[in-house]
Amino acid sequence: MECPNGCPTPLKTEKQEKIFHRNGEPVVISDLEVNVCPQCGQETIPLPSARSIENILSGKVKPSGKFTAELYEVSATV
C-alpha cells in the first residue's frame, strides 16, 4: 500500500494501542493493526481494523478489562 501523502516508501503494518471516545468516555483499543508510512509517519487504518473499531464503539464487543489513568490538561500546566 502506498502513502496517502505520496511518499515513495511502502506503508508498514504495525500493531498499536489507540484511544477513542464513546459517550465522552475514553476507550482503549490494543493490538489494532495500523498502516504507517516509515518516511512521514502518516497512518491509515485498514478496513478490518476500522470494522473492529466500529463494533467496539457501538457496544457490540464486550471489554476485556478496565483501564484507568490520570488525566492531565495542557491548559492547567501554565
C-alpha positions as CSV (number, residue, x, y, z in Angstrom):
1,M,0.0,0.0,0.0
2,E,1.2,3.5,-0.8
3,C,1.4,6.5,1.5
4,P,-1.5,8.9,1.0
5,N,1.0,11.8,1.1
6,G,2.8,10.4,-1.9
7,C,6.0,9.1,-0.2
8,P,7.8,6.5,-2.2
9,T,8.2,4.2,0.7
10,P,5.5,1.4,1.2
11,L,3.5,1.5,4.3
12,K,4.4,-0.8,7.2
13,T,1.8,-2.6,9.2
14,E,2.1,-2.2,13.0
15,K,0.0,-3.2,16.0
16,Q,-0.7,-0.1,18.1
17,E,-2.8,1.0,21.1
18,K,-5.3,3.8,20.3
19,I,-7.6,5.8,22.4
20,F,-11.1,6.6,21.1
21,H,-14.1,8.2,22.9
22,R,-17.6,6.8,23.3
23,N,-20.2,8.9,25.1
24,G,-17.5,11.2,26.4
25,E,-15.6,8.3,28.0
26,P,-12.2,7.0,26.7
27,V,-12.0,3.6,25.2
28,V,-8.6,2.0,24.7
29,I,-8.2,-0.5,21.9
30,S,-4.9,-2.5,21.9
31,D,-3.4,-4.7,19.2
32,L,-5.0,-2.6,16.5
33,E,-3.4,-3.0,13.1
34,V,-2.5,0.3,11.5
35,N,-0.5,1.1,8.3
36,V,2.2,3.6,8.9
37,C,4.5,5.4,6.5
38,P,8.1,5.0,7.7
39,Q,9.0,8.2,5.9
40,C,6.4,10.8,7.1
41,G,4.5,8.9,9.8
42,Q,1.1,9.1,8.1
43,E,-1.2,6.5,9.5
44,T,-4.1,4.7,7.7
45,I,-6.5,2.2,9.2
46,P,-7.2,-0.9,7.1
47,L,-10.9,-1.9,6.7
48,P,-10.8,-4.9,9.0
49,S,-9.4,-2.6,11.8
50,A,-12.0,0.1,11.1
51,R,-14.7,-2.6,11.4
52,S,-13.3,-3.7,14.7
53,I,-13.3,-0.1,15.9
54,E,-16.9,0.4,14.8
55,N,-18.0,-2.8,16.6
56,I,-16.2,-1.8,19.8
57,L,-17.5,1.8,19.8
58,S,-21.1,0.7,19.1
59,G,-21.0,-1.7,22.0
60,K,-21.1,-5.0,20.0
61,V,-17.9,-6.2,21.7
62,K,-17.5,-6.6,25.5
63,P,-14.3,-5.1,27.0
64,S,-11.6,-7.5,28.1
65,G,-10.6,-5.4,31.1
66,K,-10.7,-2.0,32.7
67,F,-8.2,0.9,32.1
68,T,-7.8,3.9,34.4
69,A,-5.2,6.6,34.2
70,E,-4.5,10.1,35.4
71,L,-5.8,12.9,33.2
72,Y,-3.7,16.0,32.5
73,E,-4.9,19.1,30.7
74,V,-2.3,21.2,29.0
75,S,-4.2,24.4,29.9
76,A,-3.8,23.5,33.6
77,T,0.0,23.4,33.4
78,V,0.6,27.1,32.7
